[in-house]
Amino acid sequence: MLQIMDKITDNQEQRKLKERLELEPLATVDPVAYSDEAKGYFAHYGLDCEGMHTEHMFGSFESGDFTLAAHLYQPAQYTATVVLLHGYLNHTGQFKNLIRFLLENNYAVAVFDLPGHGLSSGEKGAIDSFEKYITVTQDFMRVVKDRLKGPCHAIGFSTGATILIEMLLENIAGDFEKIALAAPLIHWTAYEQSKGTYKVYKQFTDKIARFHRKNSSDKEYLVFNKTQDYLHSKHLSLRWVKALFDWNDKIDPMGPCDREVLVIQGDKDGTVDWKYNMDLVKQKFPNAKIEMVPGANHELFNEAPEYKQQALNLISDYLKIR
């Protein structure tokens, strides 16, 4: 698979990979007949589950104009299903550690690549409105409830948490019994200053090169993310930036939500403005349980072992609460 992945250097090659993987609809996929390309993709990103007595369904589902790539992991026995929503410019591979942890703790797992991310269709990293993210999440839940048993919980990381925040504030998160927000993206670092930068850039381009920030203290993860994660977006879409500005304006006047949610945040996170974000979370979710992980950066589930394990244990403890 590394030979295949080494060829993926631009959007055209990524499209070729999608074609070689021959994604079938999740409703009809045969989980024991994957191609060598698909098996190689699983191995490269740590998305296989050999030796875990788990059925892995990998395929696609439709939502509006999008065809989304998705994974369903169904253990022989499980207590609940956990739906994962990944961060911006990333994809399902971001969750390999969390997926394995949940499977080892007897949960089924459902996860998909957001529009414009990973193996899903859509302009790379772009979106006009976060409402589209919510729509595809709701459509995915129809697939999940058809194939996996409940109750269903949700864990959103960064932009994935942003999606869940609006669903909670809009009172449309009823599919989820428990919700965890990990390093939620509300404002990023230097958010207000970036509004001026955005106005300048948008006169000349619709995207800018991504700056690889040190968002984890796990050196192996950082190297893989920069040099071997060929499905990782390399550019920041200004359409997406505008959509996040609009999203913040939208939720600002919304009233609070009394749902109990878990929020996990590292205090060395340089990607998001976590102090502002935690203040807003407290305002919007007065019953939120906020857990800080001292020393942890943004990528909580891809951090150095001592920080990653703390985040995973917080998830485990929260999901076990009756």
N, C-alpha and C positions, 0 to 999 in steps of 0.2 A: 504493500500500500504506500510505503514511503516513496517508491518510484513514481507511483501515480500522483501522489500529493505534491511531489516536487515540481510537477509540470503546471501546477495551478498557480499562475502568477498574475492573472488578471480576470476580469469578469467573464471574458469569452471562455477561458479555460474552466472557470467555475461552472458555466452553463454546460460545457461538455461533460464535466463530472456528473452533473445532475442527469444528463441524458444517459450516461453509462450506468448509473445506479438504477435507472428504469423504475422510478417510484410508482408503486401501485396504490390504489385507494386502500386505506386502512380496513375498510369493510370487507375486502376480498383478499388481502395479503396472506400468503402462506408463510408462517414464521419459521419453517424448517427448510425453505427453498431459496435462501438469499444467494445472490450472485457473489463471485469472488470479490468484485469491486465493493459491494455492500459490506461484506465481512472485513475487508481491508479498512474501509471507512470506520467501522465500529472499533477495530483494533487501534487505529491511529489516534482516535479521540477517547479511548477507554470507555466506549459505550456498549461493549459486549458484556454479557453476564454469565459466562460459562462457569459451571460448577455451583450455581446458585439456585437450581431448580426453578428457574423463572422463564416464562414464555415472553419473548421479545418481539413485539409487533412494530415493524418499521414501514411506514408508508406515507400517504398524503391524504389531505382532506381539502375540500373547497370552501372558500368564504368570499363571497362577492367576486371580484376579479382576481383574487389570489388563489394560488395553489400552495398549500403549506406542508412542509415536511414535519412529520411527527413520530414520536416513539411512545409506545405503551409497554410497560413492564408489568407482567402479571405473575407473581409468585404462586406456587401451588396453594398456599394458604396465606391470607393477609387480613389485617384488621381494618384497613381503610385505604383510600386512594389519595395520593398527594400530587397535586398539579403544580408544576414549576414554570415560572415565567422568568426568562433570562434578561440580561442587561443589554444596553445599547452597543452596537457594533460587534456583538458576540453571537452566540448560537448555543444549541443544546450541549455541545462539548464542554461548555463552561461548567456544567453541573455534574461531571463524571464522579467526583468525590461524594457529592450529596446524593446522587442516584444510588450509588453502591451502599452508602450508609443507610438510606431508607429501606432498600431491599433487605439488607442484613437485619433490620429491625421490623420486618414483616409488614411492610407497606407496599402496595402497588404504586407505580409512578407513571405519570403522564406528562409529557413535555413536547413542545413544538418550537420550531424556529419562527420568530416573528416575521411579518412581511419585510422584504428587503434584507433579510439576514440569513446566514447559513445557506441551506438548500432550498429555502422558500422563494417564491417568485416575488417580484416587486423591485422597484429601483433601489439600488444598493444603499442601505442606511437611511432612506428617505421616507417621509410620511407627511401628509398634509394636515392631519389632525389625529390626536391620540384617540379620538372616538373610533377610528378604524382598528386600533389595537384592541379596544374593548369589544368590538363586533367580532373579530376573529377569535378572541378568547371565549366569548359566548358560544360561537359556532363549534369551537373545539370541545366545549363542555358537553354539547349534544353527542359528540362522538364518544367522549369518555364515559358518559352515563350509559351509553348503549353497549359498551364493551367491558367496563369494569364496575365493580360493586362499590357502593358507598359505605360509610359517609365519605365525603370529599373534603379535603383541606387544600390550602394554597400557600405556596411560598413564592414571593416575588423578590427578585434581587435587582436593586438599582432601578432601571427603567421598568422592570417587571413589577417592582413595588409601586411605581408611579401609576401603573394601570390599575392595580388593586386599590390604591388610595381613592381614585375617582369612582371606582365601582362601589366602594363602601360609602362614599359621600353621596352618590346617586341612589343609594339603597338598591343596588342591583347585584349584590354579591351573595345572594341567598343560596347559591349552589354550594357555597363553602361553609363548613361548620367552624373551622378554625383558619385564621389567616396570619401569616408571619411576613413581616417586611424586613428585608435585610439590606442595610446600607441604602435606604430609599433615596432616589434622586428627586429632589424638589428644586433646590438651587444647587448648581455646581459651584466650585470655587471661583471667585471673582465674577459671579453671575451678573451683577449690575454693570460692571465695567464691560462685560462682553456684549451688552446691548449696543454700545457705541461701535465696537469692532464689527459687529454683525452688519450694521448700517453701511459701513465702508465696504466690506467684502461683497455684500449682495449686489453692489453696482457692477462688479466685474466677473463674478463667478457664482455657481450654485453649490460648490463644495470646496473644502479646504483639506489639505493633508492632515492626517491624524498625528498628534504628538503622543508618542508612547510614554505615558507617565509611569513611574514606579508605583504600581498600585497593589503590590504584594511584597512581603519579605521572603517569599519562596523563590529563590533564584532559578530553579528548574522551571517553574511555571512561567516566569518572565521570559526566559530564553525560548521556551516553546511558543509562547504567545506571540513573540516578535518574529521568530524565524521559521516555525513549523506549522503554525495555525493558519493555513491558507484559505480558510473560510472566514477569517476575521476581517472585517471591513477596514480598509486602509484610509478612508476619507470620511470626513464629517460633513453630512448634508446640511446645508443652510435651511432647506425646507424643514428638516427635522428640528433645527434650532428654533425656527419661528413657531413650530407646533408646540414646543415646550414653553416658550414665552406665552403663547395663547392659553396653554393648559394652566399655567400659574395664575393668569388673569381670571380664568374661569372658576378655579376652586377658591380663590381668595374670599369672595362673599358667601360661600356656602356655609351652612350651619354645621355644628359638630355632629359626629356619629357616636352613638353610645356602645358600639360593638367593642368587645374585648379583643385586642390584637397584640401580638408580640412584635416588638421592634428590636432588632439587633444592630448595633453600630460600633465600629471601631473608632478609637479616639486619635488614631494616626492617619485617618482617611484624608488624603489630599485631593481626592477627585470631586467630592461633594462638599458643600458648605454645611457640614453636619450639625454645627451648633444652631444655625438658622433652622435647619430641617427638623431637628428635635424639638425646638420651640414650637414650630408649626404643628408637628405631630401631637404635642401635648394639648394644643389649642383645639385641633380638629378631632382628636380621639382621647377624651379625658380618661377613659378606662384602659388606655394602652399600657402595656407593661414594657418599659424600655430597659433593655439590658445592654450595658456598655462592655466592650471587650478591650481592656487596656492594652495598648501596643499594636492593635490590629489595624491594617490598612483597609482599602476598599474591598478587595476581593476576598471576602470572609471565608468562602468555601474553597479557596485556592491559596490560602495563606500558609505560612510556616506551621508545622504540626501543632505547636502549643496554642496558637490562636484559632486555627481551623477546628481543632477538637472542641474548644470552648463553644464555638458557634454551633457545631453539630450537636453537642450535648444540650444546649439551650433549646434547639429545635426538638430534640427527642423528649426532653422533659415537658415541653409545652404540649406536644401532641398526645402525650400520655395522660394529661389531666382530664378527668371526667367532669 
